[in-house]
Amino acid sequence: MDYRQLADQMARDIETGRLKPGQQLPPQRRYAWDRGIAVSTASRAYAELVRRGLAMGEVGRGTFVRAKVPPTSWPGVLADSPTLLDLERVWPILPNQSRMIADCLRALLRDASLDAMQTLAIPEGDSQQRAVVARFLRRNSWQPQPDAIAFAGSGRQAIGAALAAIAKPGDRIGFEALTYPMAKAMALQLGLVPVPIEMDAHGMSVAALEAAHASHKLAGIYVQPTMHNPTTRTMPADRRIELARFLEATGLIAIEDGIYSYLEAQAPPPLASFSPNRVIFVESLSKRVAPGMSVGMLVLPPPLHDQVVLSLRARAVAPNGLALAAVCRLISDGLVDELTLQKRADATQRVRLAAEMLAPLKLIAPVCGYHVWLELDEPWRAETFVAACVKRGIAMTAAPVFNTGRSSPNAVRIALASPPLATLRAALAVVLQVALSGPDAPATE
Ligand SMILES: Cc1ncc(COP(=O)(O)O)c(C=O)c1O
């Protein structure tokens, strides 16, 4: 039987109620064994079920049937699973921003030459675009040079191209023990080997990095010093200096993901400012503006410039001319800075609400942010907690999704960006009720 037929069969079982919302599917090996099929076919069938929005979870750790909640009138549902309220994705879009963007783009179409926008953009953009972005990325005393700027279609593409530039298949890359899942997925796709580096309250531990490098000979690291996804931690300046010294001493290269740093007005200067020849800095507008109106931006160390630009070219991930022109216009008109201020105010309000609503729980929350990290007590496990919330129509992310190490913390990431505030309040009340009532309590829909 082909994997799609197996997925059809499970979909029917979900439809008829033979498989119940929140129920854990059998481990893939057992499922394969029971049917006399290859484990890889079982994996594909499970992945297909997840793709169809009927199940959720992480391969190898457990897959759960998603709740079949009647279509809800709540705004802020997941686009690809419209029965679930989205506390899973971090894509803040303010109600007034479409109008702001439209005004800005109308002006662009009036006075910019459409001829220029129709030409192929190269990863370096043009000198004006590099100058605009270099100015925009300035932070504290850090002033990237225009010639250090390069572009990709998205932050992910920038990270992927940077990984491909600094490592070859089989090389090892250090990641914070909990990390942005797509960065790890891209490393695996490139044939790289992720090595987990322990974190403490200040982010990646330099002692742990040193030990990992001594035993694994790393080719580089990927790190999020500011507003770490998922734990929300921000690395203080002295840890950045210590990490930069380690990079200088070993020649190791770091990819610094600064995509959430816009939320931390008081963050210390980027790691790149402490080790300008060793750090590739990556930014994107998908959080600051919108995921559909984004490009990826890189600040490249001079010794690595050509290597990364070649990687961007060879992977064919330069932005298109229209997107690059539009984004540079949004930046130079001050719209991105304006949206940043508005999003900081919005995020501060949302975190406050989460801290207030979930006060009885162990919540790690920044002052201003679009996600919080909830540590769970036994007998909850992250996956069963997520499944229990799914049963009440709310999607969020279990810690194993972010995990690069052996054992994952018992925690979930709750994203706060999507629903309107009143809906968020109602959803957080449900989350609190789930947490306090324990895994065996029946759902009361
Ligand atoms: C830490 C981190 N880096 C990068 C990205 C992706 O950026 P982009 O949407 O521009 O590809 C995300 C998106 O969720 C993220 O959480």
The ligand as an SDF file (V2000), in Angstrom:
LIG
                    3D

 16 16  0  0  0  0  0  0  0  0999 V2000
   14.7560   32.5890   14.8540 C   0  0  0  0  0  0  0  0  0  0  0  0
   14.2000   32.7150   13.4810 C   0  0  0  0  0  0  0  0  0  0  0  0
   15.0270   32.9760   12.4660 N   0  0  0  0  0  0  0  0  0  0  0  0
   14.5560   33.0880   11.2050 C   0  0  0  0  0  0  0  0  0  0  0  0
   13.2130   32.9800   10.9200 C   0  0  0  0  0  0  0  0  0  0  0  0
   12.7040   33.0580    9.5050 C   0  0  0  0  0  0  0  0  0  0  0  0
   12.7970   34.2650    8.9020 O   0  0  0  0  0  0  0  0  0  0  0  0
   12.1330   34.4260    7.4380 P   0  0  0  0  0  0  0  0  0  0  0  0
   10.6430   34.3050    7.6120 O   0  0  0  0  0  0  0  0  0  0  0  0
   12.5730   35.7240    6.9600 O   0  0  0  0  0  0  0  0  0  0  0  0
   12.6490   33.3020    6.6030 O   0  0  0  0  0  0  0  0  0  0  0  0
   12.3290   32.7110   11.9500 C   0  0  0  0  0  0  0  0  0  0  0  0
   10.8910   32.5650   11.6440 C   0  0  0  0  0  0  0  0  0  0  0  0
   10.0960   32.0950   12.4040 O   0  0  0  0  0  0  0  0  0  0  0  0
   12.8330   32.5660   13.2640 C   0  0  0  0  0  0  0  0  0  0  0  0
   12.0200   32.2740   14.2870 O   0  0  0  0  0  0  0  0  0  0  0  0
  1  2  1  0
  2  3  1  0
  2 15  2  0
  3  4  2  0
  4  5  1  0
  5  6  1  0
  5 12  2  0
  6  7  1  0
  7  8  1  0
  8  9  2  0
  8 10  1  0
  8 11  1  0
 12 13  1  0
 12 15  1  0
 13 14  2  0
 15 16  1  0
M  END
$$$$
